Amino acid sequence: MDRKEMQDMMLSIFILSIAFSNLIGGSLFQSLLISFTISVLCFFIHEMAHRTSAKYFGFSAKYVAWPLGLFFALVSSFFGFIFAAPGAVRISPYSEKFAFVVRPMTKKEYGIISASGPISNILIGIIFLFIYSLYPLGLFILISKFSFWLSFFNLLPIPPLDGIKVFLWDYKVYLLLFSISFLGFVFLG
């Protein structure tokens, strides 16, 4: 991860942490700590899943913050909801595996790369739901809830979200992932 990508990621996590803490309420320190934990576990891992899977297929990929999306996330949090579009992993057709030779991305590669973020959130949601069943701390259920919500939101079949890309690749995979996300989101409310 280069310096600019690290700065963009840190800025996104910082702004999202403030925005989420506005919704959580309570003491400032506690809500910021909870929000930071949620941002790292749910948002950072989601974006790094996209980045890692793109690199696995040999493409250049890096996270780029979207300042206007971060601004909307922060402002909307003061009104009791969050409209978060903090940034995205940008994928370049220049292949790192093949000496920077440009090659087209297949529909399957694009679908898998797009699915990797929501899949990471589904796994985080399931893991923290299991941990919560053993150790019923509020933080664990919050992480699970937010992770399922992030997966559900990203799987909506609306451009430029991940859902439309997964659906166009393989509608069966899409329906499976969407169903799991939806059930987790609704079940945890």
Sine and cosine of phi, psi and omega as CSV:
sin_phi,cos_phi,sin_psi,cos_psi,sin_omega,cos_omega
0.00,0.00,0.83,-0.56,0.00,-1.00
-0.99,0.16,0.11,-0.99,-0.11,-0.99
-0.88,0.48,-0.70,0.71,-0.02,-1.00
-0.90,0.44,-0.68,0.73,0.03,-1.00
-0.89,0.45,-0.66,0.75,0.04,-1.00
-0.89,0.46,-0.68,0.74,0.03,-1.00
-0.89,0.45,-0.69,0.72,0.02,-1.00
-0.89,0.46,-0.67,0.74,0.00,-1.00
-0.92,0.40,-0.71,0.71,-0.01,-1.00
-0.89,0.45,-0.66,0.75,0.04,-1.00
-0.89,0.46,-0.70,0.71,0.01,-1.00
-0.88,0.48,-0.72,0.70,0.01,-1.00
-0.89,0.45,-0.66,0.76,0.00,-1.00
-0.88,0.47,-0.77,0.64,-0.02,-1.00
-0.91,0.41,-0.69,0.73,0.03,-1.00
-0.89,0.46,-0.60,0.80,0.03,-1.00
-0.89,0.46,-0.68,0.74,0.04,-1.00
-0.91,0.42,-0.72,0.70,-0.02,-1.00
-0.87,0.49,-0.74,0.67,0.00,-1.00
-0.91,0.42,-0.59,0.81,-0.01,-1.00
-0.91,0.41,-0.50,0.86,0.08,-1.00
-0.89,0.45,-0.55,0.84,0.01,-1.00
-0.99,0.16,-0.58,0.82,-0.05,-1.00
-0.94,0.33,-0.68,0.74,-0.01,-1.00
0.97,0.25,-0.26,-0.97,-0.05,-1.00
0.99,0.14,-0.33,-0.94,-0.01,-1.00
-0.93,0.38,0.59,-0.81,-0.08,-1.00
-0.85,0.52,-0.73,0.68,-0.04,-1.00
-0.89,0.46,-0.73,0.69,-0.03,-1.00
-0.90,0.43,-0.71,0.71,-0.03,-1.00
-0.92,0.38,-0.57,0.82,0.07,-1.00
-0.92,0.38,-0.64,0.77,0.02,-1.00
-0.91,0.42,-0.69,0.72,0.04,-1.00
-0.90,0.44,-0.71,0.70,-0.02,-1.00
-0.90,0.43,-0.62,0.78,0.04,-1.00
-0.90,0.44,-0.69,0.72,0.01,-1.00
-0.87,0.49,-0.71,0.70,0.02,-1.00
-0.89,0.45,-0.70,0.72,-0.01,-1.00
-0.87,0.49,-0.68,0.73,-0.02,-1.00
-0.93,0.35,-0.75,0.66,-0.07,-1.00
-0.94,0.35,-0.59,0.81,-0.10,-1.00
-0.99,-0.14,-0.79,0.61,-0.06,-1.00
-0.97,0.24,-0.79,0.61,-0.06,-1.00
-0.87,0.49,-0.74,0.68,-0.02,-1.00
-0.91,0.41,-0.61,0.80,0.06,-1.00
-0.85,0.53,-0.78,0.63,-0.03,-1.00
-0.92,0.38,-0.61,0.79,0.01,-1.00
-0.94,0.34,-0.45,0.89,0.09,-1.00
-0.91,0.41,-0.69,0.72,0.08,-1.00
-0.86,0.51,-0.75,0.67,-0.05,-1.00
-0.88,0.48,-0.73,0.68,-0.05,-1.00
-0.91,0.41,-0.68,0.74,0.00,-1.00
-0.93,0.37,-0.58,0.82,0.07,-1.00
-0.90,0.44,-0.68,0.73,0.02,-1.00
-0.92,0.39,-0.56,0.83,0.05,-1.00
-0.85,0.53,-0.64,0.77,0.02,-1.00
-0.99,0.15,0.02,1.00,0.10,-1.00
1.00,-0.07,0.20,0.98,-0.01,-1.00
-1.00,-0.10,0.43,-0.90,0.12,-0.99
-0.98,0.18,0.72,-0.69,-0.04,-1.00
-0.53,-0.85,0.65,-0.76,0.09,-1.00
-0.44,-0.90,0.50,-0.87,0.01,-1.00
-0.98,0.20,0.70,-0.71,0.05,-1.00
-0.76,-0.65,0.82,-0.57,0.02,-1.00
-0.96,0.30,0.47,-0.88,0.09,-1.00
-0.90,-0.43,0.98,-0.18,-0.08,-1.00
-0.81,0.59,-0.65,0.76,0.00,-1.00
-0.91,0.41,-0.64,0.77,0.05,-1.00
-0.90,0.43,-0.61,0.79,0.06,-1.00
-0.92,0.40,-0.64,0.77,0.04,-1.00
-0.88,0.47,-0.73,0.68,0.03,-1.00
-0.87,0.49,-0.64,0.77,0.02,-1.00
-0.88,0.48,-0.72,0.70,-0.03,-1.00
-0.92,0.40,-0.76,0.65,-0.04,-1.00
-0.90,0.43,-0.71,0.71,-0.03,-1.00
-0.89,0.45,-0.48,0.87,-0.01,-1.00
-0.90,0.44,-0.42,0.91,0.04,-1.00
-0.97,0.23,-0.16,0.99,0.02,-1.00
-0.95,-0.31,0.22,0.98,0.12,-0.99
1.00,-0.01,0.14,0.99,0.07,-1.00
-0.53,-0.85,0.20,-0.98,0.03,-1.00
-0.79,-0.61,0.84,-0.55,0.20,-0.98
-0.98,-0.21,0.99,-0.16,-0.11,-0.99
-0.93,-0.37,0.88,-0.48,0.16,-0.99
-0.69,-0.73,0.93,0.36,-0.17,-0.99
-0.94,0.35,-0.35,0.94,-0.05,-1.00
0.37,-0.93,-0.18,-0.98,-0.03,-1.00
-0.36,-0.93,0.30,-0.96,0.13,-0.99
-1.00,0.10,0.85,-0.52,0.05,-1.00
-1.00,-0.08,0.75,-0.66,-0.06,-1.00
-0.93,-0.37,0.77,-0.64,0.00,-1.00
-0.98,-0.20,0.58,-0.81,0.02,-1.00
-0.96,0.29,-0.09,1.00,0.05,-1.00
-0.96,0.29,0.85,-0.52,-0.07,-1.00
-1.00,0.08,0.83,-0.56,0.06,-1.00
-0.97,0.25,-0.47,0.88,-0.02,-1.00
-0.97,0.26,-0.44,0.90,-0.13,-0.99
-0.90,-0.43,0.72,0.69,0.09,-1.00
0.80,0.59,0.69,0.72,0.07,-1.00
0.88,0.48,0.50,0.87,0.10,-1.00
-0.99,0.14,0.75,-0.66,0.02,-1.00
-0.96,0.29,0.77,-0.64,0.10,-0.99
-0.64,-0.76,0.57,-0.82,-0.02,-1.00
-0.94,0.33,0.53,-0.85,0.08,-1.00
-1.00,0.10,0.73,-0.69,0.04,-1.00
-0.97,0.24,0.31,-0.95,0.05,-1.00
-0.87,0.49,-0.62,0.78,0.01,-1.00
-0.91,0.42,-0.72,0.70,0.03,-1.00
-0.87,0.50,-0.71,0.70,0.00,-1.00
-0.88,0.47,-0.66,0.75,0.03,-1.00
-0.91,0.42,-0.70,0.71,0.00,-1.00
-0.91,0.41,-0.69,0.73,0.03,-1.00
-0.87,0.49,-0.69,0.73,0.00,-1.00
-0.93,0.37,-0.59,0.81,0.00,-1.00
-0.96,0.29,-0.41,0.91,-0.12,-0.99
-0.88,0.47,-0.59,0.81,0.03,-1.00
-0.91,0.42,-0.83,0.56,0.05,-1.00
-0.86,0.51,-0.59,0.81,0.05,-1.00
-0.88,0.48,-0.66,0.75,0.02,-1.00
-0.87,0.49,-0.63,0.78,0.02,-1.00
-0.93,0.36,-0.62,0.79,0.06,-1.00
-0.88,0.48,-0.71,0.70,0.01,-1.00
-0.89,0.45,-0.69,0.73,0.04,-1.00
-0.88,0.47,-0.69,0.73,0.02,-1.00
-0.86,0.51,-0.71,0.70,0.00,-1.00
-0.92,0.40,-0.71,0.71,-0.01,-1.00
-0.87,0.49,-0.72,0.69,-0.04,-1.00
-0.97,0.25,-0.41,0.91,0.13,-0.99
-0.93,0.37,-0.65,0.76,0.06,-1.00
-0.90,0.43,-0.72,0.70,0.03,-1.00
-0.87,0.50,-0.65,0.76,0.03,-1.00
-0.88,0.47,-0.58,0.81,0.01,-1.00
-0.91,0.40,-0.45,0.89,0.03,-1.00
-1.00,0.02,-0.64,0.77,-0.05,-1.00
-0.74,-0.67,1.00,0.00,-0.14,-0.99
-0.95,0.30,0.93,0.36,0.10,-0.99
-1.00,-0.07,0.65,-0.76,-0.02,-1.00
-0.84,0.55,-0.56,0.83,0.00,-1.00
-0.86,0.51,-0.65,0.76,-0.06,-1.00
-0.91,0.42,-0.65,0.76,0.00,-1.00
-0.96,0.28,-0.54,0.84,0.07,-1.00
-0.89,0.45,-0.69,0.73,0.03,-1.00
-0.88,0.47,-0.71,0.71,0.01,-1.00
-0.89,0.46,-0.74,0.67,0.01,-1.00
-0.85,0.52,-0.77,0.63,-0.06,-1.00
-0.90,0.43,-0.61,0.79,-0.02,-1.00
-0.91,0.42,-0.69,0.73,0.07,-1.00
-0.91,0.42,-0.64,0.77,0.03,-1.00
-0.88,0.47,-0.70,0.71,-0.01,-1.00
-0.89,0.45,-0.65,0.76,0.05,-1.00
-0.90,0.43,-0.74,0.68,0.01,-1.00
-0.85,0.52,-0.75,0.66,-0.02,-1.00
-0.87,0.50,-0.73,0.68,-0.04,-1.00
-0.93,0.36,-0.36,0.93,0.01,-1.00
-1.00,0.00,0.00,1.00,0.12,-0.99
-0.87,0.50,0.71,-0.70,-0.09,-1.00
-0.99,0.17,0.83,0.56,-0.04,-1.00
-0.85,-0.53,0.82,-0.57,0.05,-1.00
-0.88,0.47,0.63,-0.78,0.09,1.00
-0.99,-0.14,0.35,0.94,-0.05,-1.00
-0.91,0.41,0.29,-0.96,-0.05,-1.00
-0.88,0.47,-0.54,0.84,-0.12,-0.99
-0.84,0.55,-0.69,0.72,-0.03,-1.00
-0.91,0.41,-0.57,0.82,-0.01,-1.00
-0.94,0.33,-0.64,0.77,0.04,-1.00
-0.93,0.37,-0.69,0.73,0.00,-1.00
-0.87,0.50,-0.69,0.72,-0.02,-1.00
-0.93,0.37,-0.42,0.91,0.05,-1.00
-0.98,0.20,-0.82,0.57,-0.09,-1.00
-0.43,-0.90,0.97,-0.23,-0.09,-1.00
-0.90,0.43,-0.45,0.90,0.03,-1.00
-0.93,0.36,-0.70,0.72,0.07,-1.00
-0.88,0.47,-0.69,0.72,0.02,-1.00
-0.84,0.54,-0.76,0.65,-0.03,-1.00
-0.88,0.47,-0.63,0.78,0.04,-1.00
-0.89,0.46,-0.79,0.62,-0.02,-1.00
-0.90,0.44,-0.68,0.73,0.00,-1.00
-0.89,0.46,-0.67,0.74,0.00,-1.00
-0.89,0.46,-0.72,0.70,0.01,-1.00
-0.89,0.46,-0.71,0.70,0.01,-1.00
-0.88,0.47,-0.71,0.71,-0.02,-1.00
-0.89,0.46,-0.73,0.68,0.01,-1.00
-0.88,0.48,-0.70,0.72,0.04,-1.00
-0.88,0.47,-0.68,0.74,0.00,-1.00
-0.90,0.45,-0.74,0.67,-0.03,-1.00
-0.95,0.32,-0.69,0.73,-0.02,-1.00
-0.86,0.51,-0.67,0.75,-0.04,-1.00
-1.00,0.01,-0.21,0.98,0.09,-1.00
0.77,0.64,0.00,0.00,0.00,0.00
